[in-house]
Each structure stands twice: as structure tokens, then as C-alpha cells.
């Protein structure tokens, strides 16, 4: 790892609207770190070539879609930690003197977002969706929830998300736009924009629970707006972006002694208007 300036980048496609450069460059400035961080378009199937051709330029790489799963199957040597193997998703690659290691900070970022909002325990949780983000959430819920249901749109990824839990045996539900969500005290929406709109249209008039929607732009989503109108509390995906990024930075430089989340939150909030 460079002893002069820290260099990072976020890779993915599409990537032009990523807020990761703002997050990391603002953190560098707040911490007095000399460094640079950019967004680079890397499409599906191109990650291995990028690391071979340009990996030596960087101290760390953030991965977004569609690369979080692709990073697990590269033909180059990368040390993947147990968490990354269990949830089959990676969002961080770290280069230490030419030796690459990989993990995911999505789950820890999710937990820190909840903790910052004042939550550390839930009785019954529902995850909407069963893709990569859902797996990261599932991998973080073992010590936070008593039980977890997963409402899926396809059975294809059920085995993968079930394997993310170490203590809980989750229950799978087929997608139902008219599901009664009042029996849950936490609902986590991991589906793409618009996918949960019909669920929002069928919400009960009174809700006493927390919605964590991993989307943040545009905000509020239809589901978040209807949830709030029904009396429930919402947490934006901006919080997940914030804390997973802070955890990435902690892997390459020590920032734990100074809390910068408030300043970073302000910068991100201004960026999305």
C-alpha cells in the first residue's frame, strides 16, 4: 500500500452517478489524508482484466453492481474472508504490496445504520428481495433478529440467501403485493426501484415498525413515503452508503478515533438534493 497518497476507485456499471467519490474524497479532506478516489466504468466480465492491467495503481477498490458476485470467481489470487464466502458478495478489494484481499462492508454498514438510528434488536424481520444486497443484510441479521422471513420474486437464489445465516433458519415467502406487514417490526427493502410499489399501494393505514429501504435516490421512494404516512419510521439507503464507505476506509486507514459520519451525511444529502 502506498506510503505517500491513498488511491481508491469505485468500479461498476453504470457508474457515472455514484456518490462514492464524493464520500471518500470528503473523508480524505476531513481526515487530512492525501489521496484520490475516482469512479471507473467496469462492465460485467471486465473486472479480472482491470485488476491485471491497472490494479497496481490502487490501494483499494469499491465494487458495485454488477461486480459484487463476479469478484468471487476471478482467475487471479485474491484472499476472500469467511464473510464474503458466506454471503457470496464482495464490495471491497484491498491491495497490500500486491496481495489482494476481499470482503463486504455492506452488512456492517447496515448494522451501524440501525445502531445510529437507535436500534439493536428486532423480534421479527422481513427482507423484500433475495439478491446480493439481501444476502449482505441476511448475513448481518443473526445477532439482531429473533426470526427472519424473506419474500422472494424467484426461488432461484433461495439456497444462497439461506446459507448467509449462521443461527437463524429463515422462512421464504412467495412475492405477495398484498402482504400484511404489521406483524414485522423491521422490513428491509432490497428490491430495485419500483419493484415494491404495489406493496406500498396496499399498506395498512397504521404501521408501528421500521422500514429500511436500501434505495436513496430518488428519496423518499413510494414505499418509504407511504410507510411514513402510515406512522412508521423510515431509514434511507443513504445511511447504508455512508457506513459501508466508512468501514471500507477503516480497512485502509485508521479513522475510528474520529467520528466523521455527521459531516459526510451532510455532504451526501446535499448531493442528492
C-alpha positions as CSV (number, residue, x, y, z in Angstrom):
1,X,0.0,0.0,0.0
2,X,1.2,3.4,-0.9
3,X,3.0,5.4,1.9
4,X,2.5,8.7,0.0
5,X,-1.1,9.1,-1.1
6,X,-4.1,6.8,-0.8
7,X,-5.7,5.9,-4.1
8,X,-9.0,4.3,-4.5
9,X,-11.8,3.9,-7.0
10,X,-15.4,2.5,-7.3
11,X,-15.9,0.1,-10.2
12,X,-19.2,-0.9,-11.8
13,X,-21.7,-0.2,-14.5
14,X,-23.5,2.2,-14.7
15,X,-21.2,4.2,-12.5
16,X,-21.5,7.9,-13.5
17,X,-24.0,8.7,-10.8
18,X,-22.1,7.0,-8.0
19,X,-21.8,9.1,-4.8
20,X,-18.8,7.0,-3.6
21,X,-16.2,9.5,-5.0
22,X,-17.9,12.3,-3.0
23,X,-18.0,10.2,0.1
24,X,-14.3,9.1,0.0
25,X,-12.9,12.4,-1.2
26,X,-14.8,14.3,1.5
27,X,-13.5,11.8,4.1
28,X,-9.9,12.3,2.9
29,X,-10.3,16.1,3.3
30,X,-11.8,15.8,6.8
31,X,-9.1,13.5,7.9
32,X,-6.2,15.3,6.3
33,X,-5.4,12.4,4.1
34,X,-3.5,12.9,0.8
35,X,-5.3,10.8,-1.8
36,X,-7.6,10.5,-4.7
37,X,-10.7,8.4,-5.5
38,X,-12.5,8.1,-8.8
39,X,-15.4,6.3,-10.4
40,X,-14.4,3.9,-13.3
41,X,-16.8,2.1,-15.6
42,X,-16.1,-1.6,-15.5
43,X,-18.8,-3.8,-17.1
44,X,-19.7,-7.4,-16.4
45,X,-16.9,-9.7,-17.4
46,X,-14.2,-7.0,-17.3
47,X,-13.1,-7.0,-13.6
48,X,-10.3,-9.5,-13.9
49,X,-8.7,-7.7,-16.8
50,X,-9.0,-4.4,-15.0
51,X,-7.2,-5.7,-11.9
52,X,-4.5,-7.3,-14.0
53,X,-4.0,-4.2,-16.2
54,X,-4.5,-1.4,-13.6
55,X,-4.8,-3.0,-10.1
56,X,-1.3,-2.0,-9.1
57,X,-2.3,1.7,-9.3
58,X,-4.8,1.4,-6.4
59,X,-4.7,0.8,-2.7
60,X,-8.3,-0.2,-2.6
61,X,-11.3,-0.7,-4.9
62,X,-15.0,-0.4,-4.1
63,X,-17.3,-2.7,-6.1
64,X,-20.9,-2.1,-7.1
65,X,-23.2,-3.8,-9.4
66,X,-22.6,-6.0,-11.4
67,X,-19.2,-6.9,-9.9
68,X,-20.0,-7.9,-6.3
69,X,-20.5,-11.6,-7.3
70,X,-18.1,-11.6,-10.2
71,X,-15.2,-10.8,-7.8
72,X,-15.7,-14.3,-6.2
73,X,-14.7,-16.1,-9.3
74,X,-11.7,-14.4,-10.7
75,X,-8.7,-16.3,-12.1
76,X,-6.3,-14.3,-10.1
77,X,-5.3,-14.8,-6.4
78,X,-7.5,-12.9,-4.0
79,X,-7.9,-13.8,-0.3
80,X,-11.6,-13.7,0.3
81,X,-12.6,-13.6,4.0
82,X,-15.2,-16.0,5.5
83,X,-18.0,-13.4,5.4
84,X,-17.5,-12.8,1.7
85,X,-17.6,-16.5,1.0
86,X,-20.7,-17.0,3.2
87,X,-22.8,-14.2,1.6
88,X,-21.3,-14.7,-1.8
89,X,-20.9,-11.0,-2.3
90,X,-17.9,-8.6,-2.2
91,X,-17.8,-4.8,-2.2
92,X,-14.2,-4.1,-1.2
93,X,-10.8,-5.2,-2.6
94,X,-7.7,-4.1,-0.7
95,X,-4.2,-4.2,-2.2
96,X,-1.3,-4.6,0.3
97,X,2.0,-4.8,-1.5
98,X,0.5,-6.6,-4.5
99,X,-1.5,-9.0,-2.4
100,X,-5.3,-8.6,-2.7
101,X,-7.8,-9.4,0.0
102,X,-11.6,-9.0,-0.3
103,X,-14.6,-8.6,2.0
104,X,-18.0,-7.0,2.2
105,X,-18.8,-4.0,4.4
106,X,-22.5,-3.9,3.3
107,X,-23.6,-5.9,6.3
108,X,-21.6,-4.0,8.9
109,X,-22.8,-0.7,7.3
110,X,-26.4,-2.0,7.6
111,X,-25.9,-2.7,11.3
112,X,-24.2,0.6,12.0
113,X,-27.1,2.4,10.2
114,X,-29.6,0.7,12.5
115,X,-27.5,1.4,15.6
116,X,-27.1,5.1,14.7
117,X,-31.0,5.2,14.5
118,X,-31.2,3.7,18.0
119,X,-32.0,0.0,17.1
120,X,-30.1,-3.1,18.2
121,X,-32.8,-5.8,18.4
122,X,-35.8,-6.9,16.4
123,X,-38.2,-9.7,17.1
124,X,-39.5,-10.4,13.5
125,X,-37.8,-9.1,10.3
126,X,-38.9,-9.3,6.7
127,X,-36.5,-8.9,3.8
128,X,-38.0,-7.9,0.5
129,X,-36.0,-9.5,-2.3
130,X,-33.3,-12.2,-2.3
131,X,-30.4,-10.8,-4.4
132,X,-26.9,-9.6,-3.5
133,X,-27.9,-6.8,-1.1
134,X,-30.4,-9.1,0.6
135,X,-27.6,-11.6,1.2
136,X,-25.5,-9.0,2.9
137,X,-28.4,-8.0,5.1
138,X,-29.2,-11.6,5.9
139,X,-25.6,-12.2,6.9
140,X,-25.8,-9.3,9.4
141,X,-29.1,-10.3,11.0
142,X,-28.1,-13.4,13.0
143,X,-27.3,-11.4,16.2
144,X,-30.0,-8.8,15.6
145,X,-33.2,-10.7,15.0
146,X,-35.2,-13.5,16.5
147,X,-36.7,-14.6,13.2
148,X,-36.4,-13.6,9.6
149,X,-38.7,-14.0,6.6
150,X,-37.6,-13.5,3.0
151,X,-40.2,-12.5,0.4
152,X,-38.8,-13.5,-2.9
153,X,-39.7,-12.9,-6.5
154,X,-37.9,-16.1,-7.7
155,X,-36.8,-19.3,-6.0
156,X,-33.5,-19.3,-7.9
157,X,-31.5,-17.6,-5.1
158,X,-33.2,-19.1,-2.1
159,X,-30.4,-21.6,-1.2
160,X,-27.8,-18.8,-1.4
161,X,-29.6,-16.5,0.9
162,X,-30.4,-19.3,3.4
163,X,-26.7,-20.0,3.6
164,X,-26.0,-16.5,4.8
165,X,-27.5,-17.2,8.2
166,X,-25.4,-19.0,10.9
167,X,-28.1,-19.1,13.6
168,X,-31.5,-18.3,12.2
169,X,-33.4,-20.6,9.8
170,X,-35.2,-18.2,7.6
171,X,-38.6,-18.7,6.2
172,X,-39.3,-18.0,2.5
173,X,-42.5,-16.3,1.2
174,X,-43.6,-16.1,-2.4
175,X,-44.0,-12.5,-3.5
176,X,-47.3,-11.0,-2.5
177,X,-48.2,-7.4,-3.2
178,X,-50.9,-7.6,-0.6
179,X,-48.8,-8.9,2.3
180,X,-49.8,-7.7,5.7
181,X,-46.6,-6.1,7.1
182,X,-47.9,-5.2,10.5
183,X,-46.6,-8.4,12.1
184,X,-43.0,-7.3,11.5
185,X,-41.0,-4.8,13.5
186,X,-38.4,-4.3,10.7
187,X,-38.9,-4.5,7.0
188,X,-35.8,-4.2,4.7
189,X,-36.5,-3.4,1.1
190,X,-33.6,-4.6,-1.1
191,X,-35.5,-4.7,-4.4
192,X,-34.8,-2.4,-7.4
193,X,-36.6,0.9,-7.8
194,X,-40.3,0.5,-8.4
195,X,-40.4,-3.3,-7.6
196,X,-42.2,-2.7,-4.3
197,X,-44.6,0.0,-5.5
198,X,-47.6,-2.4,-5.3
199,X,-46.7,-3.4,-1.8
200,X,-46.7,0.4,-1.0
201,X,-50.2,0.7,-2.5
202,X,-51.5,-2.0,-0.2
203,X,-50.0,-0.8,3.1
204,X,-52.2,-0.8,6.2
205,X,-53.3,2.7,7.3
206,X,-51.4,2.3,10.6
207,X,-47.9,0.9,10.9
208,X,-45.7,0.7,14.0
209,X,-42.5,-0.6,12.6
210,X,-39.2,0.4,10.9
211,X,-38.6,0.4,7.1
212,X,-35.0,0.3,5.9
213,X,-35.1,1.0,2.2
214,X,-31.7,0.5,0.7
215,X,-32.5,2.9,-2.1
216,X,-31.7,6.6,-1.6
217,X,-32.3,8.3,-4.9
218,X,-34.9,9.5,-5.5
219,X,-35.9,9.7,-1.9
220,X,-38.3,9.1,-0.5
221,X,-39.3,6.0,-2.5
222,X,-43.0,5.4,-2.9
223,X,-42.8,2.7,-0.2
224,X,-40.9,5.0,2.2
225,X,-43.4,7.8,1.7
226,X,-46.5,5.6,2.2
227,X,-44.8,4.0,5.2
228,X,-44.1,7.3,6.8
229,X,-47.7,8.4,6.1
230,X,-48.9,5.4,7.9
231,X,-46.9,6.2,11.1
232,X,-43.9,4.1,10.6
233,X,-40.2,5.2,10.8
234,X,-38.0,5.0,7.7
235,X,-34.3,4.7,7.2
236,X,-32.8,5.7,3.9
237,X,-30.2,3.7,1.9
238,X,-28.0,6.8,2.2
239,X,-27.2,5.6,5.7
240,X,-26.0,2.3,4.3
241,X,-23.9,4.0,1.7
242,X,-22.4,6.2,4.4
243,X,-21.5,3.5,6.9
244,X,-20.3,0.8,4.4
245,X,-18.0,3.5,3.0
246,X,-16.7,4.4,6.4
247,X,-16.0,0.7,7.1
248,X,-14.1,0.5,3.8
249,X,-11.9,3.4,4.8
250,X,-11.3,1.7,8.1
251,X,-9.7,-1.2,6.2
252,X,-7.1,1.1,4.6
253,X,-6.6,3.9,7.2
254,X,-7.4,4.3,10.8
255,X,-10.4,6.7,11.1
256,X,-12.1,5.0,14.1
257,X,-10.7,7.6,16.5
258,X,-12.7,10.4,14.9
259,X,-16.4,10.3,14.1
260,X,-16.9,11.9,10.7
261,X,-20.3,10.4,9.9
262,X,-22.3,13.6,10.5
263,X,-20.1,15.7,8.2
264,X,-20.2,13.0,5.5
265,X,-24.0,12.7,5.8
266,X,-24.4,16.4,5.2
267,X,-22.2,16.2,2.0
268,X,-24.2,13.2,0.7
269,X,-27.6,14.8,1.5
270,X,-26.7,17.9,-0.4
271,X,-25.6,15.9,-3.4
272,X,-28.9,14.2,-3.8
273,X,-30.9,17.3,-3.1
